[in-house]
Amino acid sequence: MKVVLRLLAGPAGAILLAFVLAAIAMLIAGVNPADGFYWLFRGSLGGRRPIAETLVQTTALLFPALGVSLAFRAGLFNIGAEGQLLMGGLLAGAVGAHFAGPQWLTVFVLLLIGMVGGGIWGGIAGWLRARFNASEIISTLMLNFVALSLAGYLVAGPLKSPLASGAETAPLLPNGWLPAFPSIGSISFGDTRLTISILIAIATAIVLRFVFTRTVFGYELRAAGEAPEAARRSGINMPRMTLLALTLSGAVAGLGGAAIVTGVLHRFNTSLSPGYGYTAIAVALVGDLNPLWVCVAAFGFGILEAGGLMMQANAGVPKDAIRVIEGLIILVLAARRYFATRATAAPI
Amino acid sequence: MSAGIALALTLLFLTLIKSVPIVFAALGGVISERSGVVNIGLEGMMTAGAFSAVIFTNLTGSPIVGLIAGIFFGAFLGFILGFAATFFKVDQIVAGVGINLVALGGAAFGLVLIFNQPGASPQVNQLGPGQLLPQITTGEAAFIVLGLLCAFGLNWFIYRTPWGLRIQACGENPRAVTDAGLDPLRLRLYSVIASGALAGLGGAFLSICEVNLYSDGMTAGRGFIALAAVIFGRWTPWGATGAAVFFGFFEALQYVLQGRISWLPSDAMQALPYLAALFAIAGLVGRVRAPAADGVPY
């Protein structure tokens, strides 16, 4: 009984709640929940193409969610994954439009550049916190809006493709495209948007898991988050840790932006993210900030994102209902303790 | 010369108008944080206010009813956050982020359900649409006065009334409030409800006074800028009001400069208020002190 209750108070309860809420949202929209769920799952898991699309959404959520988890583990509230994702994508798109080399090298360089873009954006917040004790909560939020205006300006102006009608960068040369997901037996993914970026995302999760549990840096990072005062007294350089954690967190989110540019869009525009950076917070919390569980959570939210469109088109349930469900899941999970006492935080 | 004066006047009036929603949200932030609850959900409460004001104006035809609805639904989200933050002792930041997603998603969901059109609502009756001054409508002028009255009222309430002092005590040392025989959780809950009502009022101004419809994302981070205004204003009502006007100035500046400086395009200038907020909180190194128990569940 106790075990069941404890599970219900955590991610399992949140998932159960998600189903109940989704059913309520469908009822409000005047749709039979059986119908709504049918289209939700058919649109996300009912065949090769839907599954591929679900995995594309999973990947888009997984990178920023891993970035968010890293910062949260260090006791830093990075709400700026959206902006970091955008900056990573922007830099990768800007360079990719002009850079051509062998495919593997080009893709590698573009992903690396995406990490730099996101890392700079996260690093600014880290520096402001480390140097001026400016709350990372506010600075990361503000930087989201700054990133959006900056990207909007660049793709409408200096970086605008002369050939495109809309505001976007010139397309990447095919050398910069991420290779399609390899065929499994006779099942090929060549005609879907699924690329090997899902493998890169999972590899990133495994690396993060290793860093958290098997390295001194990971131990110090967790110490800074779980017992900041003890960490400081034991000689951990807290400002340096703050800067590093937010930079790395941004870099992982930025890698995600570059993965969308090289894998899905093959160019950069500001519609790169429909709010992945905010959903990523829900993903990270449901995954309990544990990289491997975050992968599972990202798949769950990937189902919602991919199936939501189908549900809207065929059952008439507005897909924005998913945003509400995510918000309510976050509200419920807020009851769990993720941080040490906030007494050491920057003034907000 | 007269062109210069006209431009300065435009900038002044626009600053006043653009400050209004930030002032209300910032005052909401002050009362909430003074009681010890960090309200990241201000943005969502503004959204709820803006959306419900349009819905109820559309239903009844009366923007006054819409305004009341905006205040009510802002307060309702305040109640949810307040209840979670006090009796369930949740992480206030996490809960606030959740409130924001619920409000933004709920409004977008509602637009499709009620009006069957995504993105923006149809136009509704505006609050005080008549021109009072060349740049300011009657409704906007009323809101500017109301904003000042609220700042004055909150300042008086916090520093000059027993309940205000008790709320301050909740944010500094809730244990002392318990020892004095009062329930700090209840006081915090009331403060966050008031905070939501003020944010909802600011949101309603955006949708049914400054314009006459709701569109997705119309709050555009003003609730977050208001949080920066609370810090910049050092958790005092007049300080936060001043900071909100300061940020409102940069928003107004962006409109005035549009098309006047050819090398600085409007997309880049949209970043002005956010950059101002960023610099403001970074420039306060070591010189601010939040209420001691701010953000700490009791």
Interface residues (C-beta under 8 A of the other chain):
Chain A: A25 I28 A29 F77 I79 L128 R131 F132 N133 A134 S135 I137 I138 S139 L141 M142 L143 N144 F145 V146 S149 L150 G152 Y153 A156 G157 Y278 I281 A282 L285 P318 D320 A321 I322 R323 V324 I325 E326 G327 L328 I329 I330 L331 V332 L333 A334 A335 R336 R337 Y338 F339 T341 R342 A343 A345 P347 I348
Chain B: V38 I40 I80 A84 F88 K89 V90 D91 Q92 I93 V94 A95 V97 G98 I99 N100 L101 V102 A103 L104 G105 G106 A108 F109 V112 L113 P118 A220 G221 F224 I225 L227 A228 I231 P265 D267 A268 M269 Q270 A271 Y274 L275 A277 L278 I281 A282 G283 L284 V285 G286 V288 R289 A290 D294 G295 V296
